[in-house]
Each structure stands twice: as structure tokens, then as C-alpha cells.
Amino acid sequence: MGELTFLGAPHCSLDATALRVVGARAAFLGAGVDTGVMPSRQGTPLGPDACRRASAQFADNPVYEYRLDVGDYWQLVDCGDAASDVADIGRSHAEIRSSVEVILDGGAVPILVGGDHSIPIPGMAALCSRLSGRVGYLQIDAHLDTAHDFAGETRTMASPVARIVEQRNVSPANVAIVGVRGAANSFDEIEAADELGVHVFPMSECNERGVAAVIEDALDAVADGTEAVYVSFDNDGLDASCAPGTTSPEPGGFTAREMLTLAAAIGRRGVAMLDVAELSPPFDHGGITARLDCYWILYILASYADALERGEARPPVFAAW
């Protein structure tokens, strides 16, 4: 039996030259970090391999709506996992950042799969380090993630938005959080979001106006004057009934069908990088959350490919093809 890879894609060493030699347009990278905010629901370091296993049944099949094989079109490769140190968040994040930078230098779109929702911190740092222009950030999430720190640590899953707006080329005006709801956002985080001036599209607005309308407004915000857009997907953005395998499941979220609407809209605009966070396999009965995560990646990439072929989207900012 061969090495476990996402969609059965060939493994590629984490080397920019190797990525260019094989013509990779997209590269899967595991980022199994857990910053310890939810000790009662551990398991996110197992997320990358759970996603790989779930993807096996979709290998070599087209996404029906687009009649397109994602792995083939994107010349997808799997670069394995970034090194992780459970005792050192800074070291783990540094490994993720340097690994993403290699993929960007190789001309491929990084697909970063966690791991907890601290992964956008090094992910965005890598993307911003390679660009001089402004960078937009879209987050699908039940939570604001605007905490300055958690128990004194500033780099946990509670703080990705707070850290991202500190990047020199990220303006709060180009940051949007979609799907916020429930009773797990503190007064401090709500106040911080207001003070920062990031765009917040609560789930109540999605219900009232419709998911399709809201995501277009969010995409307009993150794309306005930016050179590239990073898209981050926290599994608790989905309703707990269809995505139980996550660190902090919340009721009242997006359905699986609405998730596909979001993914298709995002793909039509194009992405420089995307991530999936908070997949916790020990709580994922039947592996359904991991399957949804595969669909999220598949539908963004298929929609993006379709838009590229129609001449309706710009190529990835680092495209070597």
C-alpha cells in the first residue's frame, strides 16, 4: 500500500525547485498544531491524515458540476506535514510558516490543513512576507477569534484575527468573518472586533439575506484593493449536526449545502491560499466532517479552475504556469 496522500496525489518533497519541476499548481500541507485552548476536545493534530483518508474515495473523479478532476487540473501534490512541537507554539508556527513559504516560492497554491485555528497566524505571515501589496483575509467561523491572548499566550486558536491585522500589509477593512453566532464569543472579543473595524457577517444576517448574497459582500470587502486573498475555514462555522468532528461545535451554522454555495462563490473569485482548521477526528462519527472538508477544498478548487478557464478570474499570484 502506497503512502497516504490527499486525493492520492503524488508526494513531493518540500522544495520550491521540486514543486516547479513537477508543475504543481496546488500543494496539500498538514499542520497538526494544537495550542491547548480546548483540552477537553483534543484531536486536531490528527486532522491532516483524517482528511487524507476521507479523500481517497474522491481520487480521480470529476467534481460533477464542473466536469473537472481537481487533482489533474491543479497538478496537485502532497508535501506531507510541517514539523510540530507540542511544547513550543512558536517553533510549530515557524515550521508552518517556512513550509508555506516554500510552497509559495514553488508557484503553487498552499492548502493548509490543521490542526487548530491558530494556523492562519503563520499561514498569513508567510503569504504577507511574499507580497508587497495589500492582502485580504476571509474567515468562515462561528467565532470572532479577536482575543488579544488566551492565558497570556497570544498565538492560540483564540487570536488569529487579532494577529493577522498586525501584518504590515493587512488592513481591517479587508478582513471579513462570516457565520458568527452563539454564546462562545466573549464581550472582550466582540468589543475588539468593533474596535478593529473588521467586517463581521453574523449567521443571523446569512439567514435573513441569504448565504449567496452575504458571501459576495464579504468577498467584495476582502478583495477591495488587495493583491491576494487568504481564505480560512473553521469547521465550527458549519452546524454541529453536520460537522460534529470539531473542537468547538456550535449549533445554528451553515448546512452542507450552504457550504458548497460558499465554496463555489469563493472559487469564482480565486484564492492565493486556503486552510481548513479544527478537524478533530476523535469526535467525527462516521468521518462525515472530514468528508465535508474534502468537499470544501474540492469545490473551491473546481470553481476556481472553471473561472480560470472562462477567463473570469486572475491566476494565483505566485503561479509559475
N, C-alpha and C positions, 0 to 999 in steps of 0.2 A: 504494500500500500504506500502511495506517494505521500509527500509532505502536505499537511493540511494548509490550504491557502484559500483566500476569498475567491469564490466563483471558480475554483480550480485553476486560477491564474498561475502562470509560471512565477516561481520565486526569483527575485532579483536582489542582488546584494545592494546594500545601502551606499551607493556610489553614483555620483552625478554622471560620470562618463558611462558607466554600465547602463544607466537608465536611458541615456541618449542612444547608445549602441543598439539597444533592443527596440527603440522607438516608442517607449512608454508615454502614453498621454495621461494616464492616471495611475496612482500607486496607493495601495492599501498599507496602512501602518498602524499596528497595535500600540496602545498607550495605556497599559494596565495600572494606572496610579490610583491610589485611594488615600485621600488626605484626612480620613478619620472623623469626619463630621457626623456620620451616622453609624456608630459601632454596632447598633442592633440590627442593621441590614447590610452587612458586608458582603462582598462578592463581585464588585465591579472589575477587579483585576482579571477575572475570568471572562470578561465581556468580549475581547477580541476573538478568542478561539470559539466562543459560542456563536458569534456572528459568522465566522468562517464555516462552522459545521452547518449552520442553518442555510448557508448559501449554496451548499453542494447540489441541492435538487434543482437550482435555477441555472446551473452552469450550462453553457452552450444553447440556452433557449432565448428566443427573442422576447422583448417586452411587447406584449400583444398590440397595444395601442400604437406603437411606433414601428413595429415590424423590424426591430433592431436588436442585435446582440451587443449588449453593453461591453462585455469583455473584449470582443473582437474590435468594435469601433474605437474604444479608448486604449487598445493595446495594453490592457490592464495587467499590472504586475503586483505581487505581494512582497513587500520589503521586510516582512517579519515584524518584530516588536522592538520599540525603543526600550533601552535598559531602564529598569525601575529599582529604586531603593526605598523600601517601606519605612525606613528610619530617617529619610532625608528628602523632604519635598523639593527643596532647591535643586538637589542633584537630579532627581527624577525629571523635573521640569526642564533642566538644562539639557538632558538627554533627548527629551521630546523636541525641544526647540532645534537643536543641532540636526536631528534626524529629518525634521520637516524642511529645514534649510537645504539639506542635500537633495531632497525630492524636488523642491522648487528650482534649484540650480540645474537639476536634470531635465527641466522643462515639462514636468508632469504636475497634474492636479493632485495634491495630497488628500487622501481620505483617511482621516484620523479617527480611530475607534477606541473609546475608553472602556474602562477607566471612568473616574468620576468627573464631575463637571468643572474641575479645575483645568482640564486640558485646553480650553481656549486661551488660557493665560500664556502658556508657551507657544501655542499654535499661532495666535495673533502676533506675538512678539517676533516669531520667525517671518511671517508674511510682511509685517511692517518693516523689518530690517532689510528687506529686499526691494522696497519701493520708496520713491521719493514723494509721490503724490498721496492724496488722502485715501484712506481705506475705510470701507463701510462694514458694519457688523450687524447681522441679523440673528436673533436667538429665539427659538421656539421653546417655550418653557412655562411651567406653572408658577415659577418663582422669579423674583426680580434679580437676585444674585448681586445686589449692590452693597452688601455688608462691607464695611472697611476691613474688618477682621473677624475671625472666629477664635475665641480664647487666645487672642494675641497673635495668631498666625494669619497673615494677610493673603496667603496663596492657596486657599482651600476652595472647595466647590461652592461656598457661600459668596465668593467675591469675584467671579470672572468679569462681570460688567464693571465693577469698581476698578479693577486693574487695567482693563482694556482701554478705558477712556484716558488713562495716564500715558498711553503711547503717543509719541510726538505727532503722528500723522492720523490720529483718530479724533474726530470731533463728536461730541454727544449728539449733535444734530444728525449724524449719520449712523446712529445706533438705534435699533428697534428691537423690542421684546414683545413677542406675540403669544397670547394664550394665558396671561397671568390671571390667577384666580385663587380662591380658597383661603384657608386660615393658617398658612405657613409662611406668610410674609410679615416680618416684624414692622412695627411703627418706624423704627430706625431705617429699615430698608426702603420703605415707602417714601419717607422724607428724603432719603438720599437720592432716590430716582427723580423726585421732583426737583431737588436742588441741582442735580447734574444736568437736567434738561434732556434726558434720553426720551425717545418715543416709546410709550407703553400702550399696547393694544390689548386690553383685557379680554378674557373669554366672553364676558357679557357683551362686548361690542361685536365680537365674531358671531355670537348668536343672533344679535339684533340686525346687523347689517349683512351678514353672510361672510363665510370664510374667504370666498374668492375676491370680494371687494376689499376686505381688510388687508389681505396679503399683498395686493397690488399697491395699496397706500404705504405699507411697510417697505416694500421693495423700492418704491419711489424715494423714500426717505434715505435708505442706506446707499442708494446709487447716485444721489444728487451730488455731482461734482467729485465723485470718487473714481479712483483708478482701478480698484478691485474691491470685491466683496467676499467676506468670510461668512459662512452660514453654519451655525451651531444648533444641534438638535438634542435636547434633553428629553429622554423617554417619558418623564413625568408631564411633559406637555400633552401627551396622549391621555385619554380617560383610563383610569385604573382598571376598568373592566376589560379593556383590550390590551393593556400593557402592564400586567402585574409584576413583571420581572425588572423592577427598577428600584432605586434606592429609597425614593420618597414618593410612592404612588399617590396620586390625587384624583378624586372624582371630578366629574364635570368637564373633562378635557376633550380634545379632538377625537373624533372617531377615526377608524382606519380609513374610511372613505374620504373624510376631510383631510387626512394626512396626505393622501395621494393628490388631492387638489392643491395643497400647499407645495408639494414636491414638484408637480408639473409647472406651476407658476414660477417657482424659483429657477428651475432648469431653463425656462424660456428666456430668463434674463442673463443666465450664465453665472458661474461662480469661479473664484480663484482657488478656493479651498473649502472643504466641508468636514464637519466632525459629527460623531454620534457619541453621546455620553450617557452614563448611568444605566447601562445594561447590567443587571445583576442576576446571573443565571440561577443561583440557588432558589430564587423566588419566581422563576419563569416557568410555570407549569406548562408542559407541552411544548416549550420553546417558542411560544407564539410571539413574545416580544422581540426575540432575535429575528424571527421571520419578518416582522414589520420593519425592523431596522434594515434588513436586506432590501426590502421594497423601497424604503426611503432613499437609499443610495441608488438603486436601480432606476427609479423614476426620475430623480434629479438628473442623472447622467444621460438617460434616454431622451428626456425632454430637451436637455442642453444640446445633445447631438443633433436632434431633429431641427432645432433652431439654427444651429451652425450650418447644417446642410441647406436650409432655406435662406441663408444669408441674413437672418434676423437677430443674431447675437454675435458679439465680438468674441474672438478666440481667447482662451485663458491667457492672462497677462504674461506668463512665462513660457508659452507654447513654443516648442522647438520645431513645429511642423507647419 
